[in-house]
């Protein structure tokens, strides 16, 4: 977590803002401003999010309310939405969590292939569940993935729709990671599941290399074919569902484009309910939790001292 800046709010709804979640270096590709806050009585700590400065608050609020109504495994559970037409917000119960870019920063390098596979399998499983319900994430990127001790959570649902309506080009818009935006979405097309598959490939590439658009040679050999197919500019050349990506991740060597059942046979299953994390990442999660716990609320007698930066 990061120190508050001069332009950050001191309060959002009933919450006193203690720290920012995202580093300045990732700000351009984060679809919303994300903070850690606490109620004035100190009883509840939350992740609270508001639109980017300059974004359309009404479009953002529509997506936030839509995300609140979802019940999809590994999608961030939004507990409440509030605010005004010009300054909407939503909040979710706090759990120690690092955006994927902060995970790589804490680890000091890209993640091991096995960790990437397990992370990707958990994300693919979540997307498959959403797609079964007729829900497209439409905002998947490294910043949208929050890594916790219990596995990843998907945030920023609907970021593509919030950034610009269908029919309007989205290339270069702040808050959208260009490496995660499929060509059809960049051109203004409506979000569809195959756009999520493209973005999932970009997230796998980022976790493996530190870049959403790496050279093929930078990718681990075991992931080159899968990631390359996910990132195809032709939607018909991508794996045709998140289930196909899941099968390829948990059964190395399988063909992600073949129409088989997505559940691998015994002996090849990676437990995608959990993602074993490197020790440095676990330490970073613990440090965030400890720093937030130690941050005191302001009082009338004492000026507010914001949280220290934690890597």
TIVOMI-402170 format. One record per residue (C-alpha): y negated, x negated, z negated; residue number from 1. Coordinates in Angstrom, 2 decimals. Layout:
% TIVOMI-402170
{{Y; X; Z}; NUM}
...
//
This chain:
% TIVOMI-402170
{{0.00; 0.00; 0.00}; 1}
{{-3.59; -1.04; 0.62}; 2}
{{-6.92; -1.03; -1.18}; 3}
{{-9.26; 1.85; -0.45}; 4}
{{-12.20; 1.20; 1.85}; 5}
{{-15.77; 2.43; 1.67}; 6}
{{-15.08; 5.18; 4.22}; 7}
{{-12.00; 6.51; 2.41}; 8}
{{-12.29; 9.77; 0.44}; 9}
{{-12.16; 9.59; -3.35}; 10}
{{-10.52; 13.02; -3.59}; 11}
{{-8.51; 15.21; -1.22}; 12}
{{-7.94; 18.73; -2.50}; 13}
{{-6.73; 18.47; -6.11}; 14}
{{-5.73; 14.83; -5.72}; 15}
{{-7.51; 11.67; -6.78}; 16}
{{-6.95; 9.09; -4.04}; 17}
{{-5.51; 5.81; -5.32}; 18}
{{-4.60; 3.76; -2.25}; 19}
{{-4.00; 3.79; 1.49}; 20}
{{-0.44; 3.66; 2.79}; 21}
{{-1.09; 1.84; 6.07}; 22}
{{-2.46; -1.63; 6.77}; 23}
{{-5.63; -2.08; 8.81}; 24}
{{-3.62; -3.95; 11.46}; 25}
{{-1.60; -0.82; 12.32}; 26}
{{-4.44; 1.69; 12.12}; 27}
{{-4.81; 2.29; 15.86}; 28}
{{-1.23; 3.48; 16.25}; 29}
{{-1.06; 5.69; 13.13}; 30}
{{-1.69; 9.35; 14.09}; 31}
{{-3.23; 10.30; 10.74}; 32}
{{-4.88; 8.79; 7.66}; 33}
{{-2.29; 8.50; 4.89}; 34}
{{-3.04; 8.04; 1.20}; 35}
{{-1.31; 7.93; -2.14}; 36}
{{-2.89; 10.32; -4.61}; 37}
{{-2.39; 11.83; -8.04}; 38}
{{-3.47; 15.01; -9.78}; 39}
{{-6.27; 14.65; -12.31}; 40}
{{-3.84; 15.34; -15.16}; 41}
{{-1.62; 12.48; -13.96}; 42}
{{1.42; 14.72; -13.66}; 43}
{{2.05; 14.57; -9.90}; 44}
{{1.84; 11.74; -7.40}; 45}
{{1.87; 12.55; -3.70}; 46}
{{1.55; 11.25; -0.18}; 47}
{{-1.48; 13.08; 1.18}; 48}
{{-2.52; 12.97; 4.82}; 49}
{{-5.63; 13.97; 6.79}; 50}
{{-6.58; 13.75; 10.47}; 51}
{{-7.91; 10.56; 12.00}; 52}
{{-11.67; 10.34; 12.21}; 53}
{{-12.65; 11.81; 15.58}; 54}
{{-9.45; 13.84; 15.96}; 55}
{{-9.46; 17.60; 16.52}; 56}
{{-8.86; 18.95; 12.99}; 57}
{{-7.76; 22.37; 14.20}; 58}
{{-5.02; 20.99; 16.43}; 59}
{{-3.90; 18.66; 13.62}; 60}
{{-3.83; 21.52; 11.11}; 61}
{{-1.64; 23.62; 13.41}; 62}
{{0.91; 20.81; 13.63}; 63}
{{0.77; 20.21; 9.86}; 64}
{{1.49; 23.86; 9.15}; 65}
{{4.30; 23.83; 11.71}; 66}
{{5.83; 20.76; 10.05}; 67}
{{5.58; 22.43; 6.63}; 68}
{{7.76; 25.27; 7.87}; 69}
{{10.52; 22.98; 9.13}; 70}
{{13.79; 22.38; 7.34}; 71}
{{15.26; 19.39; 9.15}; 72}
{{17.20; 16.61; 7.41}; 73}
{{15.15; 13.38; 7.18}; 74}
{{11.92; 15.05; 8.23}; 75}
{{9.30; 14.57; 5.52}; 76}
{{9.25; 17.67; 3.33}; 77}
{{5.66; 18.90; 3.20}; 78}
{{4.99; 20.73; -0.06}; 79}
{{1.52; 22.09; 0.62}; 80}
{{-1.27; 22.27; 3.15}; 81}
{{-4.88; 22.92; 2.36}; 82}
{{-8.48; 22.00; 3.00}; 83}
{{-11.09; 23.50; 5.30}; 84}
{{-11.30; 23.97; 9.06}; 85}
{{-13.15; 20.66; 9.32}; 86}
{{-11.08; 18.72; 6.79}; 87}
{{-7.46; 19.90; 6.57}; 88}
{{-4.80; 18.04; 4.63}; 89}
{{-1.15; 18.17; 3.68}; 90}
{{0.77; 16.65; 0.79}; 91}
{{4.36; 15.70; 0.07}; 92}
{{5.96; 14.50; -3.17}; 93}
{{5.71; 10.72; -3.51}; 94}
{{8.74; 8.53; -3.19}; 95}
{{8.46; 4.75; -2.72}; 96}
{{8.23; 4.32; 1.05}; 97}
{{7.11; 1.72; 3.57}; 98}
{{6.10; 2.42; 7.17}; 99}
{{8.40; 0.52; 9.53}; 100}
{{5.68; -2.06; 10.40}; 101}
{{5.35; -2.82; 6.67}; 102}
{{9.13; -3.21; 6.44}; 103}
{{9.09; -5.92; 9.10}; 104}
{{6.09; -7.55; 7.40}; 105}
{{7.92; -7.58; 4.05}; 106}
{{11.09; -8.97; 5.62}; 107}
{{9.12; -11.57; 7.55}; 108}
{{10.87; -11.01; 10.86}; 109}
{{12.69; -8.31; 12.89}; 110}
{{15.59; -6.59; 11.20}; 111}
{{19.26; -7.59; 11.64}; 112}
{{21.16; -5.68; 14.31}; 113}
{{23.40; -3.89; 11.80}; 114}
{{20.37; -2.63; 9.89}; 115}
{{18.74; -1.50; 13.15}; 116}
{{21.90; 0.38; 14.12}; 117}
{{22.09; 2.16; 10.78}; 118}
{{18.38; 2.97; 10.82}; 119}
{{18.62; 4.22; 14.40}; 120}
{{21.69; 6.31; 13.62}; 121}
{{19.89; 8.07; 10.77}; 122}
{{16.90; 8.77; 13.02}; 123}
{{19.08; 9.94; 15.91}; 124}
{{20.95; 12.28; 13.59}; 125}
{{17.65; 13.76; 12.39}; 126}
{{16.37; 14.23; 15.94}; 127}
{{19.65; 15.82; 17.01}; 128}
{{19.38; 18.32; 14.15}; 129}
{{15.78; 19.09; 15.12}; 130}
{{16.63; 19.53; 18.79}; 131}
{{19.43; 21.93; 17.86}; 132}
{{16.76; 24.05; 16.16}; 133}
{{14.55; 23.90; 19.24}; 134}
{{12.14; 21.44; 17.59}; 135}
{{10.79; 18.36; 19.36}; 136}
{{9.35; 15.70; 17.08}; 137}
{{6.66; 14.70; 19.60}; 138}
{{5.24; 11.82; 17.60}; 139}
{{7.99; 9.32; 16.89}; 140}
{{6.77; 5.72; 16.58}; 141}
{{7.23; 2.80; 14.17}; 142}
{{4.36; 4.15; 12.05}; 143}
{{6.03; 7.58; 11.90}; 144}
{{9.15; 6.10; 10.27}; 145}
{{8.89; 5.77; 6.49}; 146}
{{11.70; 3.68; 5.03}; 147}
{{12.87; 4.57; 1.52}; 148}
{{15.76; 3.40; -0.64}; 149}
{{17.56; 6.59; 0.39}; 150}
{{17.05; 6.11; 4.12}; 151}
{{14.29; 6.80; 6.64}; 152}
{{11.96; 9.80; 6.71}; 153}
{{10.26; 11.05; 9.86}; 154}
{{6.57; 11.87; 9.64}; 155}
{{3.72; 12.59; 12.08}; 156}
{{5.54; 15.54; 13.65}; 157}
{{3.59; 16.90; 16.61}; 158}
{{1.23; 13.92; 16.90}; 159}
{{1.40; 14.07; 20.70}; 160}
{{0.44; 17.75; 20.73}; 161}
{{-2.30; 17.16; 18.15}; 162}
{{-3.80; 14.33; 20.23}; 163}
{{-4.25; 16.39; 23.39}; 164}
{{-3.01; 19.70; 24.83}; 165}
{{-0.45; 19.85; 27.61}; 166}
{{-2.02; 19.15; 30.98}; 167}
{{-4.39; 16.52; 29.59}; 168}
{{-3.55; 12.84; 30.05}; 169}
{{-2.73; 11.07; 26.78}; 170}
{{-2.88; 7.43; 27.89}; 171}
{{-4.96; 5.31; 25.56}; 172}
{{-5.62; 7.98; 22.95}; 173}
{{-6.12; 6.62; 19.41}; 174}
{{-3.20; 7.29; 17.11}; 175}
{{-0.56; 7.27; 19.84}; 176}
{{1.50; 4.12; 20.25}; 177}
{{1.52; 3.54; 24.03}; 178}
{{4.91; 1.85; 23.88}; 179}
{{6.45; 5.00; 22.41}; 180}
{{4.91; 7.47; 24.85}; 181}
{{7.18; 8.43; 27.73}; 182}
{{5.53; 8.53; 31.14}; 183}
{{5.80; 12.30; 31.44}; 184}
{{3.96; 12.72; 28.11}; 185}
{{1.36; 10.13; 29.02}; 186}
{{0.62; 12.16; 32.14}; 187}
{{0.09; 15.31; 30.06}; 188}
{{3.53; 16.88; 30.27}; 189}
{{4.87; 19.04; 27.44}; 190}
{{6.93; 17.30; 24.73}; 191}
{{10.67; 17.68; 25.26}; 192}
{{13.77; 16.15; 23.63}; 193}
{{14.07; 13.40; 26.26}; 194}
{{10.59; 12.24; 25.25}; 195}
{{11.95; 11.83; 21.71}; 196}
{{14.86; 9.82; 23.13}; 197}
{{12.37; 7.49; 24.83}; 198}
{{10.41; 7.08; 21.59}; 199}
{{13.61; 6.42; 19.63}; 200}
{{14.42; 3.61; 22.05}; 201}
{{10.95; 2.16; 21.43}; 202}
{{11.49; 2.32; 17.67}; 203}
{{14.85; 0.56; 18.02}; 204}
{{13.14; -2.09; 20.16}; 205}
{{10.41; -2.54; 17.56}; 206}
{{12.84; -2.86; 14.67}; 207}
{{14.83; -5.44; 16.66}; 208}
{{11.97; -7.52; 18.04}; 209}
{{8.64; -6.51; 16.49}; 210}
{{7.51; -5.00; 19.84}; 211}
{{7.92; -1.52; 21.27}; 212}
{{8.02; -2.94; 24.81}; 213}
{{10.03; -6.17; 24.54}; 214}
{{11.59; -8.27; 27.24}; 215}
{{15.26; -7.42; 27.68}; 216}
{{16.22; -10.94; 26.61}; 217}
{{14.47; -10.41; 23.24}; 218}
{{16.80; -7.57; 22.29}; 219}
{{20.11; -8.20; 20.50}; 220}
{{22.84; -8.26; 23.18}; 221}
{{24.59; -5.30; 21.59}; 222}
{{21.52; -3.09; 21.94}; 223}
{{20.19; -4.12; 25.35}; 224}
{{21.93; -1.45; 27.41}; 225}
{{21.20; 1.40; 25.01}; 226}
{{17.54; 0.54; 24.42}; 227}
{{16.99; -0.16; 28.11}; 228}
{{18.38; 3.22; 29.08}; 229}
{{16.32; 5.03; 26.43}; 230}
{{13.17; 3.38; 27.77}; 231}
{{13.81; 4.35; 31.37}; 232}
{{10.78; 5.81; 33.13}; 233}
{{13.16; 8.33; 34.74}; 234}
{{14.15; 10.96; 32.15}; 235}
{{17.42; 11.62; 33.96}; 236}
{{18.44; 7.97; 33.48}; 237}
{{18.03; 8.13; 29.70}; 238}
{{20.78; 9.23; 27.30}; 239}
{{20.63; 12.97; 27.68}; 240}
{{20.50; 13.79; 23.98}; 241}
{{19.88; 12.24; 20.59}; 242}
{{23.57; 12.89; 19.92}; 243}
{{24.41; 10.52; 22.77}; 244}
{{22.23; 7.83; 21.18}; 245}
{{23.88; 8.44; 17.81}; 246}
{{27.34; 7.97; 19.29}; 247}
{{26.31; 4.73; 21.02}; 248}
{{24.86; 3.36; 17.76}; 249}
{{27.83; 4.16; 15.54}; 250}
{{30.44; 3.27; 18.18}; 251}
{{29.32; -0.02; 19.77}; 252}
{{30.56; -0.25; 23.34}; 253}
{{30.55; 3.50; 23.97}; 254}
{{28.64; 4.89; 26.93}; 255}
{{25.59; 6.79; 25.69}; 256}
{{25.44; 8.80; 28.90}; 257}
{{29.00; 10.14; 28.83}; 258}
{{29.42; 13.80; 27.80}; 259}
{{31.71; 13.20; 24.82}; 260}
{{31.44; 14.58; 21.33}; 261}
{{28.82; 12.77; 19.28}; 262}
{{31.04; 12.23; 16.25}; 263}
{{32.87; 8.87; 16.49}; 264}
{{36.47; 8.39; 15.54}; 265}
{{37.51; 7.05; 12.16}; 266}
{{37.21; 3.31; 11.83}; 267}
{{34.05; 3.03; 13.93}; 268}
{{31.68; 5.11; 11.84}; 269}
{{28.63; 3.49; 10.28}; 270}
{{27.47; 5.46; 7.28}; 271}
{{24.20; 6.74; 8.71}; 272}
{{23.43; 8.61; 5.52}; 273}
{{22.26; 5.32; 4.01}; 274}
{{20.59; 2.22; 5.41}; 275}
{{21.29; -0.97; 3.44}; 276}
{{17.96; -2.78; 3.18}; 277}
{{17.27; -6.53; 2.94}; 278}
{{16.37; -7.72; -0.54}; 279}
{{12.76; -8.45; 0.38}; 280}
{{12.28; -4.86; 1.54}; 281}
{{13.82; -3.48; -1.64}; 282}
{{11.47; -5.74; -3.62}; 283}
{{8.48; -4.45; -1.64}; 284}
{{9.44; -0.84; -2.39}; 285}
{{9.75; -1.67; -6.08}; 286}
{{6.40; -3.47; -6.05}; 287}
{{4.70; -0.46; -4.47}; 288}
{{6.13; 1.86; -7.10}; 289}
{{5.13; -0.44; -9.95}; 290}
{{1.60; -0.95; -8.62}; 291}
{{1.09; 2.77; -8.18}; 292}
{{2.41; 3.47; -11.67}; 293}
{{-0.02; 0.89; -13.09}; 294}
{{-3.02; 2.37; -11.28}; 295}
{{-5.08; 4.36; -13.74}; 296}
{{-7.08; 7.43; -12.94}; 297}
{{-10.86; 7.11; -13.25}; 298}
{{-12.57; 8.52; -16.31}; 299}
{{-16.22; 9.42; -16.95}; 300}
{{-16.53; 6.26; -19.05}; 301}
{{-14.78; 3.88; -16.68}; 302}
{{-15.38; 3.27; -12.95}; 303}
{{-12.39; 3.73; -10.72}; 304}
{{-10.46; 0.54; -9.94}; 305}
{{-8.39; 1.08; -6.77}; 306}
{{-4.85; -0.16; -6.44}; 307}
{{-4.18; -3.75; -5.51}; 308}
{{-2.79; -4.53; -2.08}; 309}
{{1.00; -4.72; -2.16}; 310}
{{3.07; -6.20; 0.65}; 311}
//
